[in-house]
Amino acid sequence: MCNLLLATNNAGKAAEYRQLLASCGWELVTPGELGLSLSAEETGDTYEENATLKAIEAAQVSGLYALADDSGLEVDALAGEPGPRAARFGGEEATYQEKMSLLLEHLEGVPASERGCRFVCVIAIADPQGGVRLCRGECKGLVAEAPQGEGGFGYDPIFYLPERGLTMAQLSAEEKNAISHRGRAAQAARQVLKELLHEYQLSQE
């Protein structure tokens, strides 16, 4: 089985990808498991740019196929902010509890009808030669009035799903993976990985 390097040190994200890409034909490994240090910073203006930067660096450093993503929360009432800067919203050192509190402060007094938002995820899969393929997924919801739920990570506790009557953090891992932005991007990534594995196997014959 070929190794696919997940270009993340986020334990929650790595665990999600191991579920989302289970039985995809690749063995998922992390930088920590390989003793690698990755330093690519999210300096791009788009999810695509940031995911590509991280995937290419991971593939070059490891000599393996590598998968990286960039994701964010886009809030309609904030003109799409924080978007690709969601992880840095409120400052590099701010915890997600602090980021959520700041976001809710910005939306104080905004009615539910105007609290529309979307999670966006772009996955980049890079090969050691520098080739990159991109997959995108989105999930729409509302910004909740207050955090609810203990599951997931990031902004999940304030991402409310009207059709479920729950936040993303209140869903089981299976429910979340079926509808989330990362889950939808990963479905497309599974097909790309299948094609890449076939191409790799042919090249080894």
Contacts in CASP RR format, 6 or more apart in sequence:
PFRMAT RR
TARGET T0000
AUTHOR 0000-0000-0000
METHOD contacts of the structure
MODEL  1
MCNLLLATNNAGKAAEYRQLLASCGWELVTPGELGLSLSAEETGDTYEEN
ATLKAIEAAQVSGLYALADDSGLEVDALAGEPGPRAARFGGEEATYQEKM
SLLLEHLEGVPASERGCRFVCVIAIADPQGGVRLCRGECKGLVAEAPQGE
GGFGYDPIFYLPERGLTMAQLSAEEKNAISHRGRAAQAARQVLKELLHEY
QLSQE
1 25 0 8 1.000
1 26 0 8 1.000
1 27 0 8 1.000
2 25 0 8 1.000
2 26 0 8 1.000
2 27 0 8 1.000
2 65 0 8 1.000
2 197 0 8 1.000
2 200 0 8 1.000
3 26 0 8 1.000
3 27 0 8 1.000
3 28 0 8 1.000
3 29 0 8 1.000
3 64 0 8 1.000
3 65 0 8 1.000
4 21 0 8 1.000
4 26 0 8 1.000
4 27 0 8 1.000
4 28 0 8 1.000
4 29 0 8 1.000
4 64 0 8 1.000
4 65 0 8 1.000
4 66 0 8 1.000
4 67 0 8 1.000
4 193 0 8 1.000
5 29 0 8 1.000
5 30 0 8 1.000
5 31 0 8 1.000
5 34 0 8 1.000
5 36 0 8 1.000
5 58 0 8 1.000
5 59 0 8 1.000
5 62 0 8 1.000
5 64 0 8 1.000
5 65 0 8 1.000
5 66 0 8 1.000
5 67 0 8 1.000
6 13 0 8 1.000
6 14 0 8 1.000
6 17 0 8 1.000
6 28 0 8 1.000
6 29 0 8 1.000
6 30 0 8 1.000
6 31 0 8 1.000
6 66 0 8 1.000
6 67 0 8 1.000
6 68 0 8 1.000
7 31 0 8 1.000
7 38 0 8 1.000
7 40 0 8 1.000
7 54 0 8 1.000
7 55 0 8 1.000
7 57 0 8 1.000
7 58 0 8 1.000
7 66 0 8 1.000
7 67 0 8 1.000
7 68 0 8 1.000
8 14 0 8 1.000
8 17 0 8 1.000
8 30 0 8 1.000
8 31 0 8 1.000
8 68 0 8 1.000
8 69 0 8 1.000
9 30 0 8 1.000
9 31 0 8 1.000
9 32 0 8 1.000
9 38 0 8 1.000
10 153 0 8 1.000
12 152 0 8 1.000
12 153 0 8 1.000
13 69 0 8 1.000
13 153 0 8 1.000
13 182 0 8 1.000
14 28 0 8 1.000
14 30 0 8 1.000
16 173 0 8 1.000
16 177 0 8 1.000
16 182 0 8 1.000
16 183 0 8 1.000
17 28 0 8 1.000
17 67 0 8 1.000
17 182 0 8 1.000
17 186 0 8 1.000
18 28 0 8 1.000
19 173 0 8 1.000
19 177 0 8 1.000
20 177 0 8 1.000
20 182 0 8 1.000
20 183 0 8 1.000
20 186 0 8 1.000
21 28 0 8 1.000
21 186 0 8 1.000
21 189 0 8 1.000
21 190 0 8 1.000
21 193 0 8 1.000
24 190 0 8 1.000
24 193 0 8 1.000
24 194 0 8 1.000
25 193 0 8 1.000
25 194 0 8 1.000
25 197 0 8 1.000
26 65 0 8 1.000
26 193 0 8 1.000
26 197 0 8 1.000
29 64 0 8 1.000
31 37 0 8 1.000
31 38 0 8 1.000
31 58 0 8 1.000
34 62 0 8 1.000
36 58 0 8 1.000
36 61 0 8 1.000
36 62 0 8 1.000
38 54 0 8 1.000
38 57 0 8 1.000
38 58 0 8 1.000
38 61 0 8 1.000
39 57 0 8 1.000
40 53 0 8 1.000
40 54 0 8 1.000
40 56 0 8 1.000
40 57 0 8 1.000
40 58 0 8 1.000
41 53 0 8 1.000
42 50 0 8 1.000
42 53 0 8 1.000
42 54 0 8 1.000
42 70 0 8 1.000
42 84 0 8 1.000
42 87 0 8 1.000
42 88 0 8 1.000
43 49 0 8 1.000
43 50 0 8 1.000
43 53 0 8 1.000
44 50 0 8 1.000
44 53 0 8 1.000
44 84 0 8 1.000
45 84 0 8 1.000
46 84 0 8 1.000
46 122 0 8 1.000
47 69 0 8 1.000
47 70 0 8 1.000
47 71 0 8 1.000
47 72 0 8 1.000
47 84 0 8 1.000
47 120 0 8 1.000
47 121 0 8 1.000
47 122 0 8 1.000
47 136 0 8 1.000
48 70 0 8 1.000
48 122 0 8 1.000
48 124 0 8 1.000
48 134 0 8 1.000
49 70 0 8 1.000
50 70 0 8 1.000
50 84 0 8 1.000
50 122 0 8 1.000
51 68 0 8 1.000
51 69 0 8 1.000
51 70 0 8 1.000
51 122 0 8 1.000
51 123 0 8 1.000
51 124 0 8 1.000
51 134 0 8 1.000
52 68 0 8 1.000
52 124 0 8 1.000
52 126 0 8 1.000
52 132 0 8 1.000
52 134 0 8 1.000
53 68 0 8 1.000
54 68 0 8 1.000
54 70 0 8 1.000
54 124 0 8 1.000
55 66 0 8 1.000
55 67 0 8 1.000
55 68 0 8 1.000
55 124 0 8 1.000
55 125 0 8 1.000
55 126 0 8 1.000
55 132 0 8 1.000
56 66 0 8 1.000
56 124 0 8 1.000
56 126 0 8 1.000
56 130 0 8 1.000
56 131 0 8 1.000
56 132 0 8 1.000
58 64 0 8 1.000
58 66 0 8 1.000
58 68 0 8 1.000
58 126 0 8 1.000
59 65 0 8 1.000
59 66 0 8 1.000
59 126 0 8 1.000
59 127 0 8 1.000
59 128 0 8 1.000
59 130 0 8 1.000
60 128 0 8 1.000
60 130 0 8 1.000
62 128 0 8 1.000
63 128 0 8 1.000
64 128 0 8 1.000
65 125 0 8 1.000
65 126 0 8 1.000
65 127 0 8 1.000
65 128 0 8 1.000
65 196 0 8 1.000
65 200 0 8 1.000
66 125 0 8 1.000
66 126 0 8 1.000
67 123 0 8 1.000
67 124 0 8 1.000
67 125 0 8 1.000
67 126 0 8 1.000
67 189 0 8 1.000
68 123 0 8 1.000
68 124 0 8 1.000
68 126 0 8 1.000
69 121 0 8 1.000
69 122 0 8 1.000
69 123 0 8 1.000
69 124 0 8 1.000
69 182 0 8 1.000
69 185 0 8 1.000
70 84 0 8 1.000
70 121 0 8 1.000
70 122 0 8 1.000
71 86 0 8 1.000
71 119 0 8 1.000
71 120 0 8 1.000
71 121 0 8 1.000
71 122 0 8 1.000
71 181 0 8 1.000
71 182 0 8 1.000
72 82 0 8 1.000
72 83 0 8 1.000
72 84 0 8 1.000
72 86 0 8 1.000
72 87 0 8 1.000
72 119 0 8 1.000
72 120 0 8 1.000
72 121 0 8 1.000
72 155 0 8 1.000
73 82 0 8 1.000
73 83 0 8 1.000
73 86 0 8 1.000
73 103 0 8 1.000
73 117 0 8 1.000
73 118 0 8 1.000
73 119 0 8 1.000
73 120 0 8 1.000
73 155 0 8 1.000
73 159 0 8 1.000
74 80 0 8 1.000
74 81 0 8 1.000
74 82 0 8 1.000
74 83 0 8 1.000
74 117 0 8 1.000
74 118 0 8 1.000
74 119 0 8 1.000
74 120 0 8 1.000
75 81 0 8 1.000
75 82 0 8 1.000
75 103 0 8 1.000
75 107 0 8 1.000
75 115 0 8 1.000
75 116 0 8 1.000
75 117 0 8 1.000
75 143 0 8 1.000
76 114 0 8 1.000
76 115 0 8 1.000
76 116 0 8 1.000
76 117 0 8 1.000
77 106 0 8 1.000
77 107 0 8 1.000
77 110 0 8 1.000
77 114 0 8 1.000
77 115 0 8 1.000
77 116 0 8 1.000
77 143 0 8 1.000
78 106 0 8 1.000
78 107 0 8 1.000
81 89 0 8 1.000
82 88 0 8 1.000
82 89 0 8 1.000
82 103 0 8 1.000
83 120 0 8 1.000
86 99 0 8 1.000
86 155 0 8 1.000
89 99 0 8 1.000
89 102 0 8 1.000
89 103 0 8 1.000
90 98 0 8 1.000
90 99 0 8 1.000
90 102 0 8 1.000
94 102 0 8 1.000
96 153 0 8 1.000
96 154 0 8 1.000
96 155 0 8 1.000
97 147 0 8 1.000
99 154 0 8 1.000
99 155 0 8 1.000
100 147 0 8 1.000
100 155 0 8 1.000
100 157 0 8 1.000
100 158 0 8 1.000
103 143 0 8 1.000
103 155 0 8 1.000
103 158 0 8 1.000
104 143 0 8 1.000
104 145 0 8 1.000
104 146 0 8 1.000
104 158 0 8 1.000
107 115 0 8 1.000
107 143 0 8 1.000
112 142 0 8 1.000
115 142 0 8 1.000
115 143 0 8 1.000
116 140 0 8 1.000
116 141 0 8 1.000
116 142 0 8 1.000
116 143 0 8 1.000
117 140 0 8 1.000
117 141 0 8 1.000
117 142 0 8 1.000
117 143 0 8 1.000
117 159 0 8 1.000
118 138 0 8 1.000
118 139 0 8 1.000
118 140 0 8 1.000
118 141 0 8 1.000
118 181 0 8 1.000
119 138 0 8 1.000
119 139 0 8 1.000
119 155 0 8 1.000
119 159 0 8 1.000
119 168 0 8 1.000
119 180 0 8 1.000
119 181 0 8 1.000
119 182 0 8 1.000
120 136 0 8 1.000
120 137 0 8 1.000
120 138 0 8 1.000
120 181 0 8 1.000
121 136 0 8 1.000
121 137 0 8 1.000
121 138 0 8 1.000
121 180 0 8 1.000
121 181 0 8 1.000
121 182 0 8 1.000
121 183 0 8 1.000
121 184 0 8 1.000
121 185 0 8 1.000
122 134 0 8 1.000
122 135 0 8 1.000
122 136 0 8 1.000
122 137 0 8 1.000
122 185 0 8 1.000
123 134 0 8 1.000
123 135 0 8 1.000
123 136 0 8 1.000
123 185 0 8 1.000
123 186 0 8 1.000
123 188 0 8 1.000
123 189 0 8 1.000
124 132 0 8 1.000
124 133 0 8 1.000
124 134 0 8 1.000
125 132 0 8 1.000
125 133 0 8 1.000
125 134 0 8 1.000
125 135 0 8 1.000
125 189 0 8 1.000
125 192 0 8 1.000
125 193 0 8 1.000
125 196 0 8 1.000
126 132 0 8 1.000
127 196 0 8 1.000
133 192 0 8 1.000
133 196 0 8 1.000
135 185 0 8 1.000
135 186 0 8 1.000
135 188 0 8 1.000
135 189 0 8 1.000
135 192 0 8 1.000
136 185 0 8 1.000
136 188 0 8 1.000
137 181 0 8 1.000
137 182 0 8 1.000
137 183 0 8 1.000
137 184 0 8 1.000
137 185 0 8 1.000
137 188 0 8 1.000
138 181 0 8 1.000
138 184 0 8 1.000
139 159 0 8 1.000
139 179 0 8 1.000
139 180 0 8 1.000
139 181 0 8 1.000
139 184 0 8 1.000
141 159 0 8 1.000
141 160 0 8 1.000
141 161 0 8 1.000
141 162 0 8 1.000
142 160 0 8 1.000
142 162 0 8 1.000
143 158 0 8 1.000
143 159 0 8 1.000
143 160 0 8 1.000
144 157 0 8 1.000
144 158 0 8 1.000
144 159 0 8 1.000
144 160 0 8 1.000
144 167 0 8 1.000
146 158 0 8 1.000
147 157 0 8 1.000
147 158 0 8 1.000
147 167 0 8 1.000
147 169 0 8 1.000
148 157 0 8 1.000
148 158 0 8 1.000
148 160 0 8 1.000
148 166 0 8 1.000
148 167 0 8 1.000
148 169 0 8 1.000
148 170 0 8 1.000
149 156 0 8 1.000
149 157 0 8 1.000
149 167 0 8 1.000
149 169 0 8 1.000
149 170 0 8 1.000
150 157 0 8 1.000
150 169 0 8 1.000
151 157 0 8 1.000
151 169 0 8 1.000
151 170 0 8 1.000
151 171 0 8 1.000
152 168 0 8 1.000
152 169 0 8 1.000
152 173 0 8 1.000
152 176 0 8 1.000
156 167 0 8 1.000
156 168 0 8 1.000
156 169 0 8 1.000
156 176 0 8 1.000
157 167 0 8 1.000
157 168 0 8 1.000
157 169 0 8 1.000
158 167 0 8 1.000
159 167 0 8 1.000
159 168 0 8 1.000
159 169 0 8 1.000
160 166 0 8 1.000
160 167 0 8 1.000
161 167 0 8 1.000
161 168 0 8 1.000
161 171 0 8 1.000
161 179 0 8 1.000
164 171 0 8 1.000
164 175 0 8 1.000
168 176 0 8 1.000
168 180 0 8 1.000
177 183 0 8 1.000
177 186 0 8 1.000
END
